[in-house]
Amino acid sequence: MNWTEWRAEFPILERTTYLNSCSLGALSRSALARIETFHEEWHTYGASAWYERWMDRLAELRTRVGAMIGAQDGEIALAASTSAALSVLGSAFDYSKRNRVVLAELDFPTVAYQWMVRPGVEVVRVPSDDGVSIDAERMAAAIDERTAIVSISHVFFTTGAIQEMGPIAEAARRHGAFFIIDAYQSAGQVPIDVETLGADALVTGPLKWLLGGPGLAYLYVRDEWLHSLQPTITGWFAARRQFDFDIHDFEFRDDARRFELGTPSLPTVHSALGGQDIIDRIGVVPIRERNSDLTEHLLVRLEAAGLQFRGAADASARSALVMIPHEDPVGAVQRLADHGIIVDSRPGYVRVSPHFYNTHAELDRFVDVLAGGRG
Ligand SMILES: Cc1ncc(COP(=O)(O)O)c(C=O)c1O
């Protein structure tokens, strides 16, 4: 693979040293072409583009995302955001018999908020021993007959660590709890197979490593759950006979689209397909290899410059989201931006996230400027 050839796809790389893909993946020419097609179809067909073209695009996106994560046809729904997807999914459970939701102290806030506002639900947050990931056995031990739902990130947004899932999935299954994985920070940089992970549901979206932009999320729900889960938040995209416009009878669709609500963001559907075109052409396995190489190079350079790194001790559990402790992260991010280097910060840390289109030389420049040396 000639990785540097891919750089021409991403105009931002000509303008900046872009190292913030865990916040927002770079916009590609391929995504722009898809968006232009959408606009042309809008000009040409007007509303009939829905039937002539756009319903097929929604189907294409569901199929492509499903294929990437090892899902079967009919197991993917589109949502406006992870928050929306989890709200609909969470509305489908009866918490009167099992009232606990077990999640991880390191999860993204929206995951906890879902259950914190739900009347009668007790949220159990499993702490992290090392502040980097969660001891899978400890999480498994927190699951019992009172547990309705278990939820955890595949890659943590504040540490980049890839979470071990086996014991958690096994405990959830043994106790009859529903297992949800938040793969927002892994899809597109770390291979995902919903079977291997043992997920009952998985949420992710195109914004970051999938290079598809904001405005959409993806929800996988395992086929065997589809009939028993009836959301109590819904919309016409979930209706079995959507285009009957029948206000008296409502029946859920049989497939995962029963978790959809209303009209999805079509510009994002198109940019997401453009990003997905690139991810599928390269493949997530080669991307993972490339990103590991970039990450390990960065860690070597950080160490040589006397800078720390906070993340998984084992390289196989590290992703391309790298946290660097810093006493003034906001100031450091600004100084880097003054040098044309785009990264971001979280309290106490500079956060840097190279993707396959970045180079060793860009990472070297980042370290030089961060360490206050050349540049
Ligand atoms: C781990 C994780 N989950 C979810 C989200 C996004 O949630 P939403 O789609 O509701 O904005 C993010 C975004 O930063 C994230 O990092």
The ligand as a Tripos MOL2 file, in Angstrom:
@<TRIPOS>MOLECULE
LIG
   16    16     1     0     0
SMALL
NO_CHARGES

@<TRIPOS>ATOM
      1 C1        -17.0400    7.1630   22.5820 C.3       1 LIG1
      2 C2        -18.0290    8.1290   21.9810 C.ar      1 LIG1
      3 N1        -19.3340    7.8020   21.9420 N.ar      1 LIG1
      4 C3        -20.2480    8.6350   21.3840 C.ar      1 LIG1
      5 C4        -19.8750    9.8490   20.8370 C.ar      1 LIG1
      6 C5        -20.8600   10.7630   20.1750 C.3       1 LIG1
      7 O1        -22.1590   10.7700   20.6850 O.3       1 LIG1
      8 P1        -23.3080   11.4700   19.8330 P.3       1 LIG1
      9 O2        -23.4170   10.7510   18.5180 O.co2     1 LIG1
     10 O3        -24.5530   11.3170   20.6450 O.co2     1 LIG1
     11 O4        -22.9280   12.9200   19.6470 O.co2     1 LIG1
     12 C6        -18.5180   10.2210   20.8520 C.ar      1 LIG1
     13 C7        -18.1030   11.5250   20.2710 C.2       1 LIG1
     14 O5        -17.1500   12.1300   20.5890 O.2       1 LIG1
     15 C8        -17.5810    9.3350   21.4390 C.ar      1 LIG1
     16 O6        -16.2720    9.6450   21.4620 O.3       1 LIG1
@<TRIPOS>BOND
     1     1     2 1
     2     2     3 ar
     3     2    15 ar
     4     3     4 ar
     5     4     5 ar
     6     5     6 1
     7     5    12 ar
     8     6     7 1
     9     7     8 1
    10     8     9 2
    11     8    10 1
    12     8    11 1
    13    12    13 1
    14    12    15 ar
    15    13    14 2
    16    15    16 1
@<TRIPOS>SUBSTRUCTURE
     1 LIG1         1 GROUP 0 **** ****
